[in-house]
Amino acid sequence: MSSINYENINHFYSERYKANGYSPKSLGWDKGKQDIRFEILTSQYDFRGKSLLDIGCGFGDLAVFLDKNYATYHYTGIDLQACFIAEARKHHPQSYKCFEISDVLDFSPKESFDYAVASGTFNLALRGIDKYEYLNLVFAKILTLCRDGFAFDFLSDKVDYQLEGNFHYAPEKVLSIAYKYSRNVVLRNDYMPFEFALFLFKDDTFETADTLFKRYKNERNNI
C-alpha cells in the first residue's frame, strides 16, 4: 500500500458495514441516488464488449447496473475493504466479473482496461497528503491502466454547507488537473447541485482543417 494514511477511510466503512451489512448505506449512500450516479458516469461511453475498472467498487453495484444495459462486457472491481470484496464475490459469481483487494495507486493488473470509473471513491478526507496532489497521482496512474478514458464523480465545494470528514472539491481545480493529461474532457454539474462528474478521454487528437476531436467525429459519423 502507498504511504497515504487511509485510517479514517477504513474506520468509516468498517463501522458502516458492521451496522448495515450488505446495503448501500455501508458505502455511504443514504439517499437512494446510487443509480443516478451510475447513469451519469456511464453516459459518455458504450461498454459493449469493453473492459471496465471500477475503483472503490464496494459491493460491485455498478455491475448490477451494467447488467441491465449491456449483454457483453468485462468488469474488474477493486476496493480497500476486504469485507466489501468478499460480499462482491459472493453476489457476482459470473466469470466476466472479478474483484480484488487493492489501493488504486498500488494496483498492477496483467492487462489494461478500456475505461475506468469511480463513484464516491474520493469523497472522504485523507490524512498525510493534499487531496489535489492525491488526485493528480490517481489521474496519472489511471491513464497507465486504461486505453480510452475514465469517469469520476466528486462532492462539490459549491455547497450550502460541507460535510464533516468529507472533502469537497473545487470543480475548476479538478478540471485544471484533468487538462494536464488531455484537452478532451467533459465536466457535468447538471444532475445534482452539490456533486459533479468529470470525464477524460485519452484521445485528444484533431485535424487542423476543422479542429474537431477525431473521437467526436468518429462517434458523430457512427450515429
MOMO-V925069 format. One record per residue. N is the residue number from 1. SS is DSSP state (A for helix, B for strand, O for the rest). PSI is psi in radians with two decimals (NA if undefined). Layout:
# MOMO-V925069
N,SS,PSI  N,SS,PSI
This chain:
# MOMO-V925069
1,O,2.61  2,O,2.99  3,O,-0.07  4,O,2.42  5,B,1.91  6,O,0.29  7,A,-0.80  8,A,-0.56  9,A,-0.82  10,A,-0.71  11,A,-0.78  12,A,-0.88  13,A,-0.62  14,A,-0.68  15,A,-0.69  16,A,-0.67  17,A,-0.68  18,A,-0.64  19,A,-0.59  20,A,-0.29  21,O,-2.50  22,O,1.54  23,O,2.57  24,A,-0.44  25,A,-0.51  26,A,-0.42  27,A,-0.04  28,O,0.09  29,O,1.78  30,O,-0.16  31,O,0.23  32,O,0.52  33,O,0.21  34,A,-0.80  35,A,-0.51  36,A,-0.76  37,A,-0.72  38,A,-0.72  39,A,-0.76  40,A,-0.85  41,A,-0.40  42,O,0.11  43,O,-0.36  44,O,-0.07  45,O,2.69  46,O,1.95  47,O,0.10  48,O,2.09  49,O,0.18  50,O,2.87  51,B,2.48  52,B,2.35  53,B,2.13  54,B,1.94  55,B,2.19  56,O,0.92  57,O,-0.30  58,O,-2.18  59,O,0.11  60,O,0.47  61,A,-0.48  62,A,-0.61  63,A,-0.60  64,A,-0.76  65,A,-0.76  66,A,-0.62  67,A,-0.50  68,O,-0.30  69,O,-0.30  70,O,2.37  71,O,-0.56  72,O,2.16  73,O,2.91  74,B,2.30  75,B,2.32  76,B,2.19  77,B,2.40  78,B,2.54  79,B,2.65  80,O,-0.43  81,O,1.99  82,A,-0.61  83,A,-0.63  84,A,-0.78  85,A,-0.67  86,A,-0.76  87,A,-0.73  88,A,-0.78  89,A,-0.62  90,A,-0.69  91,A,-0.20  92,O,1.30  93,O,-0.05  94,O,2.57  95,O,-0.40  96,O,0.12  97,B,2.32  98,B,2.69  99,B,2.45  100,B,2.56  101,B,1.99  102,O,2.63  103,O,2.44  104,A,-0.62  105,A,-0.34  106,A,-0.05  107,O,2.23  108,O,1.40  109,O,2.80  110,O,-0.50  111,O,2.75  112,O,3.01  113,B,2.81  114,B,-0.81  115,B,2.80  116,B,2.51  117,B,2.50  118,B,2.10  119,O,1.99  120,O,0.04  121,O,-0.52  122,O,0.29  123,O,-0.67  124,B,2.58  125,O,2.61  126,O,2.69  127,B,2.51  128,O,0.01  129,O,2.56  130,O,2.34  131,A,-0.53  132,A,-0.61  133,A,-0.74  134,A,-0.77  135,A,-0.70  136,A,-0.73  137,A,-0.73  138,A,-0.79  139,A,-0.83  140,A,-0.74  141,A,-0.85  142,A,-0.62  143,A,-0.23  144,A,-0.27  145,A,-0.41  146,B,2.61  147,B,-0.63  148,B,-0.72  149,B,-3.05  150,B,2.85  151,B,2.12  152,B,2.60  153,B,2.79  154,B,2.69  155,B,2.40  156,B,2.64  157,O,0.02  158,O,1.16  159,O,2.90  160,O,-0.55  161,O,2.75  162,O,2.44  163,O,2.28  164,O,2.36  165,O,-0.21  166,B,2.87  167,O,2.18  168,O,2.12  169,B,2.55  170,O,2.03  171,A,-0.66  172,A,-0.53  173,A,-0.70  174,A,-0.74  175,A,-0.68  176,A,-0.69  177,A,-0.75  178,A,-0.67  179,O,-0.23  180,O,-0.43  181,O,-0.35  182,O,2.60  183,O,-0.16  184,O,1.54  185,B,2.72  186,B,2.34  187,B,2.12  188,B,2.13  189,O,0.62  190,O,0.17  191,O,-0.52  192,O,2.47  193,O,-0.45  194,O,0.20  195,B,2.74  196,B,2.81  197,B,2.47  198,B,2.33  199,B,2.25  200,B,2.25  201,B,2.22  202,O,-0.63  203,O,1.80  204,O,0.46  205,O,2.67  206,B,2.87  207,O,2.36  208,O,-0.37  209,O,-0.64  210,O,-0.12  211,O,0.71  212,O,2.41  213,B,2.38  214,A,-0.65  215,A,-0.75  216,A,-0.75  217,A,-0.72  218,A,-0.74  219,A,-0.71  220,A,-0.65  221,A,-0.39  222,O,-0.09  223,O,NA
